[in-house]
């Protein structure tokens, strides 16, 4: 698959994931408002605070990856995509196929 197409596909996936995670967060807030018992001591499952932490960690990760993807798409627009940010050499097509939002060639990334 074309790396730019992969970036656009991943951008859509991440945006959809963030919408789902926002809905999960809203649901947890609603559940917390309806909770009548101390969920921290509920033996039947994870706590609401634990779920909030999980959802927030997933959101942070998705936002960070989305920022990388958006930065890569900006490099496509300005002609800098596929050029190592450190040494200025071309990033091998195989690396971009595996990691389309790579900013460095293999040699620089391994330093």
Backbone as JSON Lines, residues from 0, in Angstrom:
{"i":0,"aa":"X","n":[0.85,-1.18,0.0],"ca":[0.0,0.0,0.0],"c":[0.89,1.25,0.0]}
{"i":1,"aa":"X","n":[0.46,2.26,-0.67],"ca":[1.13,3.55,-0.72],"c":[1.22,4.14,0.69]}
{"i":2,"aa":"X","n":[2.42,4.59,1.12],"ca":[2.55,5.14,2.48],"c":[1.59,6.3,2.77]}
{"i":3,"aa":"X","n":[1.34,7.16,1.79],"ca":[0.42,8.28,2.01],"c":[-1.0,7.75,2.23]}
{"i":4,"aa":"X","n":[-1.38,6.75,1.46],"ca":[-2.7,6.14,1.65],"c":[-2.78,5.49,3.03]}
{"i":5,"aa":"X","n":[-1.67,4.87,3.45],"ca":[-1.63,4.27,4.79],"c":[-1.79,5.34,5.87]}
{"i":6,"aa":"X","n":[-1.13,6.48,5.66],"ca":[-1.26,7.58,6.63],"c":[-2.7,8.07,6.71]}
{"i":7,"aa":"X","n":[-3.31,8.25,5.57],"ca":[-4.7,8.74,5.57],"c":[-5.65,7.71,6.2]}
{"i":8,"aa":"X","n":[-5.41,6.44,5.91],"ca":[-6.24,5.39,6.51],"c":[-6.06,5.38,8.02]}
{"i":9,"aa":"X","n":[-4.8,5.47,8.48],"ca":[-4.54,5.45,9.92],"c":[-5.12,6.69,10.59]}
{"i":10,"aa":"X","n":[-5.06,7.82,9.92],"ca":[-5.65,9.05,10.46],"c":[-7.15,8.83,10.71]}
{"i":11,"aa":"X","n":[-7.83,8.23,9.76],"ca":[-9.26,7.95,9.93],"c":[-9.53,6.98,11.06]}
{"i":12,"aa":"X","n":[-8.69,5.94,11.16],"ca":[-8.85,4.97,12.23],"c":[-8.66,5.62,13.6]}
{"i":13,"aa":"X","n":[-7.65,6.47,13.7],"ca":[-7.38,7.13,14.98],"c":[-8.49,8.1,15.36]}
{"i":14,"aa":"X","n":[-8.99,8.83,14.39],"ca":[-10.11,9.74,14.67],"c":[-11.35,8.97,15.14]}
{"i":15,"aa":"X","n":[-11.62,7.83,14.51],"ca":[-12.76,7.0,14.92],"c":[-12.53,6.44,16.32]}
{"i":16,"aa":"X","n":[-11.3,6.02,16.6],"ca":[-10.97,5.51,17.93],"c":[-11.18,6.59,18.99]}
{"i":17,"aa":"X","n":[-10.76,7.81,18.71],"ca":[-10.93,8.9,19.67],"c":[-12.41,9.19,19.92]}
{"i":18,"aa":"X","n":[-13.23,9.08,18.9],"ca":[-14.67,9.27,19.09],"c":[-15.21,8.19,20.02]}
{"i":19,"aa":"X","n":[-14.79,6.94,19.8],"ca":[-15.25,5.84,20.67],"c":[-14.76,6.03,22.1]}
{"i":20,"aa":"X","n":[-13.51,6.45,22.25],"ca":[-12.97,6.65,23.6],"c":[-13.65,7.81,24.31]}
{"i":21,"aa":"X","n":[-14.0,8.86,23.58],"ca":[-14.76,9.96,24.18],"c":[-16.13,9.46,24.65]}
{"i":22,"aa":"X","n":[-16.75,8.59,23.84],"ca":[-18.05,8.02,24.23],"c":[-17.88,7.14,25.47]}
{"i":23,"aa":"X","n":[-16.8,6.36,25.53],"ca":[-16.53,5.54,26.71],"c":[-16.37,6.42,27.95]}
{"i":24,"aa":"X","n":[-15.66,7.54,27.79],"ca":[-15.47,8.46,28.91],"c":[-16.81,9.03,29.37]}
{"i":25,"aa":"X","n":[-17.64,9.43,28.43],"ca":[-18.97,9.95,28.77],"c":[-19.78,8.9,29.51]}
{"i":26,"aa":"X","n":[-19.7,7.66,29.04],"ca":[-20.43,6.57,29.68],"c":[-19.94,6.34,31.11]}
{"i":27,"aa":"X","n":[-18.64,6.39,31.3],"ca":[-18.09,6.21,32.65],"c":[-18.53,7.34,33.58]}
{"i":28,"aa":"X","n":[-18.57,8.56,33.05],"ca":[-19.04,9.68,33.87],"c":[-20.51,9.48,34.26]}
{"i":29,"aa":"X","n":[-21.3,8.99,33.31],"ca":[-22.71,8.72,33.6],"c":[-22.83,7.61,34.64]}
{"i":30,"aa":"X","n":[-22.03,6.54,34.48],"ca":[-22.07,5.44,35.43],"c":[-21.67,5.91,36.83]}
{"i":31,"aa":"X","n":[-20.69,6.79,36.88],"ca":[-20.23,7.3,38.18],"c":[-21.33,8.12,38.85]}
{"i":32,"aa":"X","n":[-22.04,8.89,38.05],"ca":[-23.13,9.71,38.61],"c":[-24.25,8.82,39.15]}
{"i":33,"aa":"X","n":[-24.43,7.65,38.52],"ca":[-25.5,6.73,38.96],"c":[-25.05,5.76,40.04]}
{"i":34,"aa":"X","n":[-23.76,5.73,40.32],"ca":[-23.24,4.75,41.28],"c":[-23.74,5.09,42.68]}
{"i":35,"aa":"X","n":[-24.27,4.09,43.33],"ca":[-24.74,4.28,44.71],"c":[-23.82,3.6,45.7]}
{"i":36,"aa":"X","n":[-22.96,2.72,45.19],"ca":[-22.06,1.99,46.08],"c":[-20.62,2.43,45.81]}
{"i":37,"aa":"X","n":[-19.76,2.03,46.68],"ca":[-18.34,2.31,46.54],"c":[-17.75,1.33,45.54]}
{"i":38,"aa":"X","n":[-17.54,1.78,44.33],"ca":[-17.06,0.88,43.29],"c":[-15.62,0.44,43.51]}
{"i":39,"aa":"X","n":[-14.89,1.14,44.37],"ca":[-13.5,0.78,44.62],"c":[-13.4,-0.56,45.37]}
{"i":40,"aa":"X","n":[-14.48,-0.98,45.95],"ca":[-14.48,-2.23,46.69],"c":[-15.44,-3.25,46.08]}
{"i":41,"aa":"X","n":[-15.77,-3.07,44.82],"ca":[-16.67,-3.98,44.12],"c":[-15.88,-5.21,43.67]}
{"i":42,"aa":"X","n":[-16.18,-6.39,44.21],"ca":[-15.42,-7.59,43.85],"c":[-15.76,-8.14,42.47]}
{"i":43,"aa":"X","n":[-16.77,-7.59,41.82],"ca":[-17.23,-8.17,40.56],"c":[-16.59,-7.57,39.32]}
{"i":44,"aa":"X","n":[-15.67,-6.68,39.45],"ca":[-15.08,-6.13,38.24],"c":[-14.12,-4.99,38.52]}
{"i":45,"aa":"X","n":[-13.69,-4.38,37.42],"ca":[-12.75,-3.27,37.58],"c":[-13.49,-2.04,38.1]}
{"i":46,"aa":"X","n":[-12.74,-1.17,38.7],"ca":[-13.33,0.03,39.26],"c":[-13.53,1.08,38.17]}
{"i":47,"aa":"X","n":[-14.42,2.01,38.42],"ca":[-14.63,3.09,37.47],"c":[-13.36,3.92,37.31]}
{"i":48,"aa":"X","n":[-12.66,4.15,38.41],"ca":[-11.42,4.93,38.3],"c":[-10.39,4.17,37.49]}
{"i":49,"aa":"X","n":[-10.34,2.87,37.62],"ca":[-9.43,2.06,36.8],"c":[-9.79,2.12,35.33]}
{"i":50,"aa":"X","n":[-11.07,2.11,35.05],"ca":[-11.52,2.22,33.65],"c":[-11.2,3.61,33.09]}
{"i":51,"aa":"X","n":[-11.39,4.64,33.9],"ca":[-11.03,6.0,33.45],"c":[-9.56,6.08,33.1]}
{"i":52,"aa":"X","n":[-8.73,5.49,33.95],"ca":[-7.29,5.5,33.68],"c":[-6.97,4.77,32.38]}
{"i":53,"aa":"X","n":[-7.62,3.65,32.16],"ca":[-7.39,2.88,30.94],"c":[-7.82,3.68,29.71]}
{"i":54,"aa":"X","n":[-9.01,4.27,29.77],"ca":[-9.52,5.05,28.64],"c":[-8.62,6.26,28.39]}
{"i":55,"aa":"X","n":[-8.2,6.93,29.45],"ca":[-7.34,8.11,29.27],"c":[-5.98,7.73,28.7]}
{"i":56,"aa":"X","n":[-5.42,6.61,29.12],"ca":[-4.14,6.15,28.56],"c":[-4.29,5.84,27.07]}
{"i":57,"aa":"X","n":[-5.37,5.2,26.69],"ca":[-5.62,4.91,25.28],"c":[-5.8,6.2,24.49]}
{"i":58,"aa":"X","n":[-6.49,7.17,25.08],"ca":[-6.68,8.46,24.41],"c":[-5.36,9.19,24.21]}
{"i":59,"aa":"X","n":[-4.53,9.2,25.23],"ca":[-3.21,9.86,25.11],"c":[-2.39,9.22,23.99]}
{"i":60,"aa":"X","n":[-2.39,7.9,23.95],"ca":[-1.65,7.2,22.9],"c":[-2.19,7.49,21.52]}
{"i":61,"aa":"X","n":[-3.51,7.49,21.39],"ca":[-4.13,7.77,20.09],"c":[-3.87,9.2,19.64]}
{"i":62,"aa":"X","n":[-3.95,10.14,20.58],"ca":[-3.66,11.55,20.24],"c":[-2.21,11.73,19.81]}
{"i":63,"aa":"X","n":[-1.3,11.06,20.5],"ca":[0.12,11.17,20.15],"c":[0.38,10.6,18.76]}
{"i":64,"aa":"X","n":[-0.2,9.44,18.49],"ca":[-0.01,8.85,17.16],"c":[-0.67,9.7,16.09]}
{"i":65,"aa":"X","n":[-1.84,10.25,16.38],"ca":[-2.52,11.11,15.41],"c":[-1.66,12.33,15.1]}
{"i":66,"aa":"X","n":[-1.01,12.89,16.1],"ca":[-0.13,14.03,15.88],"c":[1.03,13.65,14.95]}
{"i":67,"aa":"X","n":[1.58,12.45,15.13],"ca":[2.65,11.97,14.25],"c":[2.15,11.81,12.82]}
{"i":68,"aa":"X","n":[0.96,11.25,12.68],"ca":[0.39,11.05,11.35],"c":[0.12,12.39,10.68]}
{"i":69,"aa":"X","n":[-0.47,13.33,11.43],"ca":[-0.75,14.65,10.87],"c":[0.54,15.37,10.47]}
{"i":70,"aa":"X","n":[1.59,15.22,11.28],"ca":[2.88,15.83,10.94],"c":[3.44,15.2,9.66]}
{"i":71,"aa":"X","n":[3.26,13.9,9.5],"ca":[3.72,13.24,8.27],"c":[2.96,13.74,7.06]}
{"i":72,"aa":"X","n":[1.65,13.9,7.2],"ca":[0.85,14.42,6.09],"c":[1.25,15.86,5.76]}
{"i":73,"aa":"X","n":[1.64,16.63,6.75],"ca":[2.14,17.99,6.5],"c":[3.45,17.94,5.73]}
{"i":74,"aa":"X","n":[4.32,16.95,6.07],"ca":[5.57,16.8,5.33],"c":[5.31,16.39,3.88]}
{"i":75,"aa":"X","n":[4.26,15.59,3.67],"ca":[3.88,15.24,2.29],"c":[3.52,16.52,1.54]}
{"i":76,"aa":"X","n":[2.73,17.37,2.16],"ca":[2.27,18.61,1.52],"c":[3.42,19.56,1.22]}
{"i":77,"aa":"X","n":[4.42,19.6,2.11],"ca":[5.53,20.55,1.87],"c":[6.74,19.93,1.18]}
{"i":78,"aa":"X","n":[6.63,18.66,0.8],"ca":[7.7,18.02,0.05],"c":[8.79,17.4,0.9]}
{"i":79,"aa":"X","n":[8.64,17.4,2.21],"ca":[9.67,16.85,3.07],"c":[9.44,15.41,3.51]}
{"i":80,"aa":"X","n":[8.37,14.8,3.04],"ca":[8.05,13.43,3.45],"c":[9.08,12.46,2.85]}
{"i":81,"aa":"X","n":[9.52,11.53,3.67],"ca":[10.46,10.52,3.2],"c":[11.91,10.95,3.29]}
{"i":82,"aa":"X","n":[12.16,12.12,3.87],"ca":[13.51,12.62,4.05],"c":[13.83,12.59,5.55]}
{"i":83,"aa":"X","n":[14.98,12.02,5.89],"ca":[15.39,11.9,7.29],"c":[15.54,13.28,7.91]}
{"i":84,"aa":"X","n":[14.9,13.47,9.05],"ca":[14.95,14.75,9.75],"c":[16.33,15.01,10.36]}
{"i":85,"aa":"X","n":[17.12,13.98,10.5],"ca":[18.43,14.14,11.13],"c":[19.55,14.34,10.11]}
{"i":86,"aa":"X","n":[19.62,13.47,9.1],"ca":[20.75,13.53,8.17],"c":[20.38,14.02,6.77]}
{"i":87,"aa":"X","n":[19.08,14.11,6.48],"ca":[18.63,14.6,5.19],"c":[18.64,13.56,4.07]}
{"i":88,"aa":"X","n":[18.97,12.33,4.39],"ca":[18.96,11.26,3.39],"c":[17.54,10.74,3.2]}
{"i":89,"aa":"X","n":[17.28,10.12,2.05],"ca":[15.96,9.51,1.86],"c":[15.72,8.36,2.84]}
{"i":90,"aa":"X","n":[14.52,8.28,3.34],"ca":[14.12,7.15,4.19],"c":[13.72,6.03,3.24]}
{"i":91,"aa":"X","n":[14.27,4.82,3.41],"ca":[13.95,3.73,2.5],"c":[12.43,3.46,2.43]}
{"i":92,"aa":"X","n":[11.98,3.16,1.23],"ca":[10.55,2.9,1.0],"c":[10.05,1.76,1.89]}
{"i":93,"aa":"X","n":[10.91,0.77,2.13],"ca":[10.5,-0.36,2.97],"c":[10.19,0.1,4.39]}
{"i":94,"aa":"X","n":[10.99,1.04,4.9],"ca":[10.74,1.58,6.26],"c":[9.44,2.36,6.27]}
{"i":95,"aa":"X","n":[9.21,3.17,5.25],"ca":[7.98,3.95,5.2],"c":[6.75,3.06,5.03]}
{"i":96,"aa":"X","n":[6.94,1.93,4.38],"ca":[5.82,1.0,4.23],"c":[5.41,0.42,5.57]}
{"i":97,"aa":"X","n":[6.43,0.1,6.38],"ca":[6.17,-0.48,7.71],"c":[5.76,0.58,8.71]}
{"i":98,"aa":"X","n":[6.4,1.74,8.62],"ca":[6.16,2.83,9.57],"c":[6.02,4.13,8.78]}
{"i":99,"aa":"X","n":[4.82,4.36,8.22],"ca":[4.64,5.51,7.33],"c":[4.88,6.86,7.98]}
{"i":100,"aa":"X","n":[4.84,6.94,9.31],"ca":[5.09,8.23,9.96],"c":[6.51,8.35,10.49]}
{"i":101,"aa":"X","n":[7.42,7.51,9.95],"ca":[8.84,7.6,10.34],"c":[9.41,8.94,9.93]}
{"i":102,"aa":"X","n":[10.24,9.49,10.8],"ca":[10.89,10.78,10.51],"c":[12.38,10.62,10.28]}
{"i":103,"aa":"X","n":[12.91,9.43,10.55],"ca":[14.35,9.22,10.38],"c":[14.62,7.93,9.63]}
{"i":104,"aa":"X","n":[15.75,7.92,8.96],"ca":[16.2,6.69,8.3],"c":[16.59,5.68,9.39]}
{"i":105,"aa":"X","n":[16.83,4.45,8.98],"ca":[17.14,3.39,9.93],"c":[18.41,3.71,10.71]}
{"i":106,"aa":"X","n":[19.43,4.18,10.01],"ca":[20.71,4.47,10.68],"c":[20.54,5.53,11.76]}
{"i":107,"aa":"X","n":[19.86,6.61,11.45],"ca":[19.67,7.69,12.44],"c":[18.72,7.26,13.56]}
{"i":108,"aa":"X","n":[17.72,6.49,13.24],"ca":[16.77,6.04,14.26],"c":[17.41,5.09,15.25]}
{"i":109,"aa":"X","n":[18.48,4.4,14.82],"ca":[19.12,3.44,15.71],"c":[20.18,4.07,16.61]}
{"i":110,"aa":"X","n":[20.45,5.36,16.42],"ca":[21.46,6.04,17.27],"c":[20.93,6.33,18.66]}
